[in-house]
Amino acid sequence: MGSKNKQSATEHQDSLSMRCGFGWLMFLVEVLLFGALGLCIFWIVYYGGGVAWANDTSKQFNLHYVLMTGGFIFLNGESILVYRKFACCKKIYNKVIHTIFFVLSISAITIGTVSAIQAHNNSQNPRHFYSLHSWIGLATMGLFALQFIVGFTSFLVLLCCDTRTAKFRQQLLPTHVTFGLIIFSMAVAACVTGLTQTGHHRLSDSYKDLPEQAIVINVFGMTIIALGILMPYFIYTIRFKRYTTVLVN
């Protein structure tokens, strides 16, 4: 009897520790997501003079930075977290919310890419897709589009014949999750290389003196890197998987 009580107390303590760790890590990831978007907007408004769709090359690039950060980092990050945040909901609701975030993310990325192309076209010496940043960005967008097509077809469309496709979807899920995190990591790399490129372009030699704008850019970049570290850990940690499984059941 005593051993059973001890086992029950241990399990309760483990569950409490798991809930606490899950909650704090979720809070930290959300703070970093909102913090990255907030830092980007602050940098663009305070130091860049805002955004524009046309007639101002610098502000067109500003729009590119905001939309790509919002699409690739914030909205994409929120779409990844849906199955952790709403674990108590039915899976179909999670799938719909996940898809909505994905569609919003694709929309932001598409508009952001067009704004960058237009800005390059308006410059004195138009050149496209020559930098490492643009190459990483193109590869990330390609995988992102492929991920959406495969995910939408496999996890929503194939629900029309649920029983026949259940095993296939179950086998595909780990690959879908892994590629989602790979794409997020590539998005982090694209954003960081883009920030470095922009910092050197806009601040030139004064970047090495670390003015206020350079500090904001660096903190913004480190926030994104922190997300690139914490997001895979949060999604792949076994005890958090078990915790959300318990919540669903």
C-alpha positions in Angstrom: 0.0 0.0 0.0 2.8 2.3 0.9 4.7 1.7 -2.3 1.5 2.5 -4.3 1.1 5.8 -2.5 4.8 6.6 -3.2 4.4 5.8 -6.8 1.2 7.9 -7.1 3.0 10.8 -5.4 6.0 10.5 -7.7 3.7 10.4 -10.8 1.8 13.5 -9.5 5.1 15.3 -8.9 6.3 14.4 -12.4 3.0 15.6 -13.9 3.3 18.9 -12.0 6.9 19.4 -13.1 5.9 18.6 -16.7 3.0 21.0 -16.7 5.2 23.7 -15.2 8.0 23.1 -17.7 5.5 23.0 -20.6 3.8 26.2 -19.5 7.0 28.2 -19.0 8.6 27.1 -22.3 5.4 27.8 -24.2 5.3 31.3 -22.6 9.0 31.9 -23.5 8.5 30.8 -27.2 5.4 33.1 -27.5 7.3 36.0 -26.0 10.1 35.5 -28.5 7.6 35.2 -31.4 5.8 38.4 -30.5 9.2 40.0 -29.5 10.7 39.3 -32.9 7.7 40.8 -34.7 7.6 43.8 -32.4 11.4 44.5 -32.7 11.0 44.3 -36.5 8.1 46.8 -36.6 9.9 49.1 -34.1 13.1 49.0 -36.2 11.2 49.8 -39.4 9.0 52.5 -38.0 11.6 54.2 -35.7 14.7 54.0 -37.8 13.4 53.2 -41.3 10.5 55.7 -41.6 7.8 53.1 -42.2 6.7 51.1 -45.2 5.5 51.7 -48.7 4.2 49.7 -51.6 5.7 51.9 -54.4 7.7 55.1 -55.2 10.2 54.6 -52.3 12.8 51.9 -52.6 13.9 52.0 -49.0 10.3 51.8 -47.6 9.5 49.0 -50.1 12.4 47.0 -48.6 11.0 47.9 -45.1 7.7 46.3 -46.1 9.6 43.2 -47.3 11.3 42.9 -43.8 8.0 43.2 -41.9 6.1 40.8 -44.1 8.8 38.1 -44.3 9.3 38.3 -40.5 5.6 38.1 -40.0 5.1 35.3 -42.4 8.2 33.1 -42.0 8.8 33.6 -38.3 5.6 34.8 -36.5 2.7 33.1 -38.4 4.7 30.0 -39.3 5.8 29.7 -35.7 2.2 30.0 -34.5 1.1 27.4 -37.0 3.7 25.0 -35.6 2.6 25.6 -32.0 -1.1 25.0 -32.7 -1.0 21.4 -31.8 0.7 22.2 -28.5 -1.4 25.2 -27.6 -4.8 23.7 -28.3 -4.1 20.1 -27.4 -7.4 19.9 -25.5 -9.3 20.6 -28.8 -10.4 18.1 -31.4 -7.7 17.4 -34.0 -9.9 18.7 -36.9 -10.1 22.1 -35.2 -6.3 22.1 -34.8 -5.9 21.2 -38.5 -8.2 24.1 -39.5 -6.4 26.6 -37.3 -3.0 25.3 -38.5 -4.1 25.7 -42.1 -5.4 29.2 -41.5 -2.0 30.3 -40.1 -0.3 28.6 -43.0 -2.4 30.4 -45.6 -1.8 33.8 -43.8 1.9 33.0 -43.7 2.0 32.2 -47.4 0.1 35.4 -48.2 2.5 37.5 -46.2 5.6 35.8 -47.8 4.2 36.3 -51.3 3.5 40.0 -50.9 6.8 40.5 -49.1 8.7 38.8 -52.0 6.9 41.0 -54.6 7.7 44.1 -52.6 11.4 43.2 -52.6 11.4 42.5 -56.4 9.7 45.8 -57.0 12.2 47.6 -54.8 15.1 46.1 -56.8 13.4 47.0 -60.0 13.2 50.7 -58.9 16.9 50.8 -58.0 19.5 52.3 -60.3 21.2 48.9 -60.9 18.5 46.2 -60.7 19.8 42.8 -59.7 17.9 39.9 -58.4 18.7 36.7 -56.3 22.4 37.1 -56.2 23.1 37.0 -52.5 23.2 34.1 -50.1 20.2 35.6 -48.3 18.1 35.4 -51.5 19.2 31.9 -52.3 18.3 30.6 -48.8 15.0 32.5 -49.1 14.1 31.0 -52.4 14.9 27.5 -51.2 12.8 28.1 -48.1 9.8 29.4 -50.1 10.0 26.4 -52.4 10.0 23.9 -49.5 7.3 26.0 -47.7 5.0 25.7 -50.8 5.7 22.0 -51.1 5.0 21.5 -47.4 1.6 23.3 -47.7 0.5 21.3 -50.8 1.5 17.9 -49.3 0.1 18.8 -45.9 -3.2 20.2 -47.2 -3.7 17.2 -49.5 -2.7 14.5 -47.0 -4.2 15.8 -43.7 -7.3 17.6 -44.9 -8.4 16.4 -48.4 -7.7 12.7 -47.6 -10.0 12.9 -44.6 -12.9 12.3 -47.1 -11.7 8.6 -46.9 -10.5 8.6 -43.4 -10.4 4.9 -42.7 -8.5 4.0 -45.8 -5.8 6.8 -45.5 -5.4 6.7 -41.7 -2.2 4.6 -41.8 -0.7 6.6 -44.6 -1.3 9.9 -42.7 0.1 8.4 -39.5 3.3 7.4 -41.3 3.6 10.8 -43.0 3.1 12.8 -39.9 6.7 12.6 -38.5 8.1 13.7 -41.9 5.7 16.5 -42.1 6.7 17.7 -38.6 10.4 17.4 -39.3 10.2 19.3 -42.6 8.2 22.0 -40.8 11.0 22.5 -38.4 13.6 22.4 -41.1 11.7 25.1 -43.0 11.5 27.2 -39.8 15.3 26.8 -39.3 15.9 27.8 -42.9 13.6 30.8 -42.4 15.7 31.8 -39.4 18.9 31.5 -41.5 17.3 33.7 -44.3 16.2 36.3 -41.8 19.6 36.5 -40.1 21.6 36.7 -43.3 19.1 39.4 -44.6 19.5 41.4 -41.4 23.3 41.2 -41.6 23.2 42.3 -45.3 20.8 45.2 -44.5 22.8 46.3 -41.4 26.0 46.6 -43.4 24.2 48.3 -46.3 22.3 50.9 -44.2 24.9 51.6 -41.5 28.0 51.0 -43.6 31.2 51.6 -41.6 29.3 52.9 -38.5 28.0 49.4 -37.9 31.3 48.4 -36.2 30.8 51.3 -33.7 27.5 49.7 -32.6 25.1 52.6 -32.8 21.5 52.2 -31.4 20.1 50.9 -34.7 22.8 48.2 -34.8 21.9 47.1 -31.3 18.3 46.8 -32.3 19.2 44.8 -35.4 21.5 42.5 -33.4 18.9 41.9 -30.6 16.3 41.3 -33.3 18.6 38.7 -34.9 19.4 37.0 -31.6 15.7 36.7 -30.8 15.1 34.9 -34.1 18.1 32.6 -33.4 16.7 31.8 -30.0 13.5 30.8 -31.7 15.4 28.6 -34.0 16.9 26.8 -31.0 13.8 26.6 -28.8 11.2 25.7 -31.4 12.6 22.2 -32.3 13.4 21.5 -28.7 9.8 22.3 -27.7 8.2 20.2 -30.5 10.5 17.2 -30.2 10.8 16.9 -26.4 9.3 13.5 -25.6 7.8 14.5 -22.2 5.9 17.4 -23.8 4.6 15.0 -26.5 3.3 12.7 -23.7 1.8 15.7 -21.9 -0.2 16.9 -24.9 -1.2 13.3 -25.6 -2.6 13.0 -22.1 -4.5 16.2 -22.5 -6.1 15.0 -25.8 -7.0 11.6 -24.3 
